Amino acid sequence: MRKMVMSALCALLLTGALPAAALAQELTLGGQPVGIELQTDGLTVAGFAEVETEEGARSPARDAGLREGDRIVSVSGRELSSAEEFIAAVGALEGESAELGVKRGGESLTLCVQPARSADGRWMLGLWLRDQSSGIGTLTFYDPATGVYGALGHGVTDETSGETLPIRGGQITDAQIVDVRPGSPGVPGELSGCADRAAVLGEVEKNCERGIFGEACVALGEGSAEVGEPAPGPASILTTLEGRRVRAYDVEISRVYTENGTRRLLLTVTDPLLRELSGGIVQGMSGSPILQDGRLVGAVTHVLVSDPCRGYGIAIGDMLAEAGIAAPELAA
C-alpha cells in the first residue's frame, strides 16, 4: 500500500519457483513490518533529460517517441538487467543509432534513438531510468510447512504507469516502524519505517495483484491460526505502529464481495486507540492480517481516501491460491 521509492541500484538475486500447491493446516501470523526490495524486469523510463550539445539542448529519447512508464528490455538485441548495463551498451555504440526493445502496456515496440554527443564528449539519450523499487509493507502469513510467505495483499505498481511491476527477483528484509503520520479525510496517513538491508528474511519470487510471495530463509511471524472464510461482522487486524511490536485492533467487516475474480472485504476501524494513533488505516498497513473468530480470513489492502477509518481487504484464500497453498476449508 505504501508508495514505493525507486532507485537505480540493482542487486542480482537467485530466484526459483514457489513450491507446488500444498494444504496449509495452520499458518503463522504476520503483522510485523518488512522491507521490500524488487529488481524490475527491464528498465523503466522515469523521465527525460536535456543533453547539452553544440547545437543546443535536446532529448533524443523523447524525440524518438519514448514515454514515461515505458520499459526498456534490450539495446540492439542485448537484454538488460541494470541501468549500468544500459549505459555501457549505449556507450559501446559510439554514436550509432540505438535500437531499443520496449514494452508499453501489453505491446512490444522497437524504437531507434540516435544518441546526442554532449559538450564533454559523451554519447547520451537524455532519459532517466530506474531498475529497482523499495519500500515498507506488512507481512500477512508464513507457512512453516513449505517456507512460503505472503505480504501486502496487493501488487507493487509502477508509480508512473500504475501497472503491476514485472520483476526479476527481490528480497524482504527486517524492518521497524519509526513514526506514524495519521490520516485525515482526503489525506492518506503513512507508516514511516526503516529497513535493515543486511537482515534478509527471504526472496521475492512473485509480484501480482494479490500480493508479493516467495520463500523465506528464516521462520517468520508469531502465533498461528487456522484459515477461515470472511463474513460480515466483528473482526480484528494485526499491525505494527511502533518498532516491531504487533498488536490487535478492532475492525468491522461490513461487506464481502467479488471483484474481477478476487474476493474483497470492506472494513471499518472501530478501535478507539487505532483511530487516535493513526486516524484509521494508513499506507504501510497493507498486508496486515485480518482475524475473525480466531481464524485468519484476510489482509488489509487499501484505505478509503475520503474516510481513513474505512478501507479494503482481500480474502486470505485468494492470497493462498497465488502462493500455491490451499487451506482444507477452501480447497473445494
Secondary structure, 3 states (H helix, E strand, C coil): CCCCEEECCCCCCCCCCCCCCEECCCEEECCCEEEEEEEEEEEEEEEECCEEECCEEECHHHHCCCCCCCEEEEECCEECCCHHHHHHHHHHCCCCCEEEEEEECCEEEEEEECCEECCCCCEECCEEEEEEEEEEEEEEEEECCCCEEEECCCCCECCCCCCECCEEEEEEEEEEEEEEECCECCECCEEEEEEEEEEEEEECCEEECCEEEEEECCCCCCCEECECCCCCEEEEEEEEEEECEEEEEEEEEEEEEEECCEEEEEEEECCHHHHHHHCCCCECCCCCEEEECCEEEEEEEEEECCEEEEEEEEEHHHHHHHHCEECHHHCC
